[in-house]
Amino acid sequence: MPTKEKENQIALLKERFADANSVIVTDHTGINVADMTVLRRDLRNSNAEFRVAKNTLLRIAAKESDLEDIAEYFVGPTSMVFGFDDPSIPAKVIHDFSKKTDIPKVKAFILDNQLLTVEDYKKIALLPSKNEVLAMVIGAVEGPITGFVMTLDGVTRNFIGLLDALAEERK
């Protein structure tokens, strides 16, 4: 019979599985406290959460959340990254952090309750974020419109200059 504390942890993990649109299962072996603090802060700033839990509790929470297929990755030191917004942002944070330190190692990646490969995780980590894509679209739409307005403004300016020149000539 699990203790009340373990039941609370399982309930919290089930809630995170339900709320997250992306989950990254990692192995955090070898990470020091300072790096862990930086990683947690970076993830928190991107509306994601880094959580370390016992594999047994993770298995129970995954099974009760209909995510039994990830239970095979709960071996050895296991930590979870739960992303609640744009799924590319936590993937980018983990990818950038692991480029510097080789830690944490990604074991599995879940996007919208679909288990994806580590290669899929890398592709998503390299994608631009939602805000970057929106900025590119706005720039692509705004550029031609701005050019058109500037062209019309130039034509109007030239016409007014011509009228002023004619008025001066007739005086």
Secondary structure per residue as TSV (DSSP state, phi and psi in degrees):
chain	resnum	aa	ss	phi	psi
A	1	M	-	360.0	120.6
A	2	P	-	-68.5	149.3
A	3	T	-	-72.7	167.9
A	4	K	H	-61.9	-38.6
A	5	E	H	-63.5	-42.9
A	6	K	H	-67.4	-37.9
A	7	E	H	-62.4	-39.1
A	8	N	H	-65.2	-40.1
A	9	Q	H	-65.2	-41.1
A	10	I	H	-63.2	-43.4
A	11	A	H	-62.3	-41.4
A	12	L	H	-64.7	-42.7
A	13	L	H	-64.5	-41.7
A	14	K	H	-62.0	-39.6
A	15	E	H	-63.9	-41.9
A	16	R	H	-65.4	-42.5
A	17	F	H	-60.0	-39.6
A	18	A	H	-71.7	-38.8
A	19	D	H	-82.1	-27.6
A	20	A	-	-78.5	141.0
A	21	N	S	-95.9	-13.4
A	22	S	E	-142.5	143.0
A	23	V	E	-133.8	129.8
A	24	I	E	-116.1	122.4
A	25	V	E	-94.1	123.6
A	26	T	E	-128.9	163.4
A	27	D	E	-111.0	115.6
A	28	H	-	-98.5	18.9
A	29	T	T	-56.9	128.9
A	30	G	T	92.6	-3.0
A	31	I	-	-79.6	135.3
A	32	N	-	-90.8	170.8
A	33	V	H	-63.1	-41.4
A	34	A	H	-63.2	-46.0
A	35	D	H	-65.7	-38.5
A	36	M	H	-62.5	-39.6
A	37	T	H	-64.4	-43.6
A	38	V	H	-63.7	-44.2
A	39	L	H	-63.3	-45.3
A	40	R	H	-61.2	-41.9
A	41	R	H	-63.9	-45.7
A	42	D	H	-61.7	-40.6
A	43	L	H	-69.0	-40.6
A	44	R	H	-62.0	-39.3
A	45	N	H	-66.7	-20.2
A	46	S	T	-104.2	22.0
A	47	N	T	57.2	48.2
A	48	A	E	-134.8	165.3
A	49	E	E	-133.4	135.3
A	50	F	E	-104.1	124.4
A	51	R	E	-136.7	132.1
A	52	V	E	-103.4	133.4
A	53	A	-	-146.7	162.4
A	54	K	-	-70.1	142.5
A	55	N	H	-59.1	-38.0
A	56	T	H	-61.7	-44.0
A	57	L	H	-67.0	-38.3
A	58	L	H	-63.4	-42.4
A	59	R	H	-61.3	-44.8
A	60	I	H	-63.3	-47.0
A	61	A	H	-64.7	-39.8
A	62	A	H	-65.8	-42.2
A	63	K	H	-63.3	-42.5
A	64	E	H	-74.1	-13.3
A	65	S	T	-102.8	13.1
A	66	D	T	59.8	38.6
A	67	L	-	-124.7	43.3
A	68	E	G	-60.1	-27.3
A	69	D	G	-67.9	-13.7
A	70	I	G	-93.5	-6.0
A	71	A	G	-59.8	-28.6
A	72	E	G	-66.2	-17.9
A	73	Y	G	-89.8	-4.1
A	74	F	-	-88.6	68.6
A	75	V	-	-131.4	135.5
A	76	G	S	72.8	-168.7
A	77	P	S	-62.0	121.9
A	78	T	-	-127.9	133.3
A	79	S	E	-131.1	156.4
A	80	M	E	-121.8	141.2
A	81	V	E	-116.2	116.8
A	82	F	E	-102.9	119.7
A	83	G	E	-103.7	132.0
A	84	F	-	-108.6	-8.9
A	85	D	S	-122.5	-125.9
A	86	D	-	-61.9	118.2
A	87	P	T	-66.9	-18.8
A	88	S	H	-75.5	-24.7
A	89	I	H	-69.1	-51.6
A	90	P	H	-62.5	-34.8
A	91	A	H	-63.4	-40.4
A	92	K	H	-63.6	-43.8
A	93	V	H	-61.2	-48.0
A	94	I	H	-63.8	-44.4
A	95	H	H	-61.6	-48.1
A	96	D	H	-64.1	-41.2
A	97	F	H	-65.2	-42.3
A	98	S	H	-73.2	-21.6
A	99	K	H	-66.1	-35.3
A	100	K	H	-78.3	-40.2
A	101	T	H	-118.7	-6.7
A	102	D	-	62.2	14.0
A	103	I	-	-134.3	142.3
A	104	P	S	-81.4	159.5
A	105	K	E	-90.9	130.7
A	106	V	E	-82.6	127.6
A	107	K	E	-97.2	-41.2
A	108	A	E	-154.4	158.7
A	109	F	E	-137.6	128.8
A	110	I	E	-119.7	127.4
A	111	L	E	-126.2	119.4
A	112	D	T	50.5	49.5
A	113	N	T	62.7	19.8
A	114	Q	E	-111.9	125.0
A	115	L	E	-75.8	121.2
A	116	L	E	-112.8	168.3
A	117	T	-	-82.0	167.1
A	118	V	H	-65.3	-32.2
A	119	E	H	-64.5	-38.8
A	120	D	H	-63.3	-40.1
A	121	Y	H	-58.4	-45.1
A	122	K	H	-63.8	-39.7
A	123	K	H	-63.8	-42.6
A	124	I	H	-68.1	-36.7
A	125	A	H	-64.3	-28.7
A	126	L	H	-88.6	-8.5
A	127	L	S	-71.3	151.0
A	128	P	-	-69.4	154.0
A	129	S	-	-72.3	168.7
A	130	K	H	-58.0	-43.3
A	131	N	H	-66.3	-37.1
A	132	E	H	-65.6	-40.8
A	133	V	H	-64.8	-43.3
A	134	L	H	-61.1	-40.8
A	135	A	H	-63.7	-39.7
A	136	M	H	-64.9	-41.4
A	137	V	H	-65.2	-44.8
A	138	I	H	-62.6	-41.8
A	139	G	H	-63.5	-39.5
A	140	A	H	-68.1	-35.1
A	141	V	H	-79.2	-40.6
A	142	E	H	-71.8	-33.9
A	143	G	H	-56.3	-56.1
A	144	P	H	-63.3	-36.5
A	145	I	H	-65.3	-44.0
A	146	T	H	-61.6	-42.8
A	147	G	H	-61.3	-41.2
A	148	F	H	-64.8	-44.7
A	149	V	H	-62.7	-42.1
A	150	M	H	-64.6	-37.5
A	151	T	H	-64.3	-46.3
A	152	L	H	-61.9	-40.1
A	153	D	H	-63.1	-40.0
A	154	G	H	-64.6	-42.2
A	155	V	H	-63.5	-44.7
A	156	T	H	-62.9	-44.0
A	157	R	H	-60.7	-43.8
A	158	N	H	-64.4	-40.1
A	159	F	H	-64.4	-43.9
A	160	I	H	-64.8	-39.5
A	161	G	H	-62.2	-40.5
A	162	L	H	-64.0	-43.5
A	163	L	H	-62.9	-42.3
A	164	D	H	-61.8	-41.6
A	165	A	H	-64.4	-41.4
A	166	L	H	-65.5	-40.6
A	167	A	H	-64.1	-41.2
A	168	E	H	-66.3	-38.1
A	169	E	H	-68.4	-34.3
A	170	R	H	-82.7	-8.4
A	171	K	-	-73.9	360.0
